Amino acid sequence: MSGQFEALEKQLEKEEWPNVYFFKFISPSDNATIAKITSLFKSESNVNFRASSNGNYTSISVKEVMLSASEVIDIYEKVASFKGVIIL
């Protein structure tokens, strides 16, 4: 685990798992990056997209049942490596 998400993981470990977790990302509006993000989630996850007013960025919101805090952190670490994506 990288130090970037260590505090979040400690906070999440206080929750009961499995649990529904809400992810939110701001991505450049290119199909490849959006596909990389959404591929990290199950097909039955609740995924919503919203384009920015100028169309340069897309907000991606995902609700998914996660089994543990470490599973949440794994997704954040993967998304953090995608160029131009902001994790909220």
Secondary structure, DSSP 8 states (H G I E B T S, - for coil): --GGGHHHHHHHTTS-SSEEEEEEEEEES-HHHHHHHHTTS-TTSEEEEEE-TTSSEEEEEEEEEES-HHHHHHHHHHHHTSTT-EE-
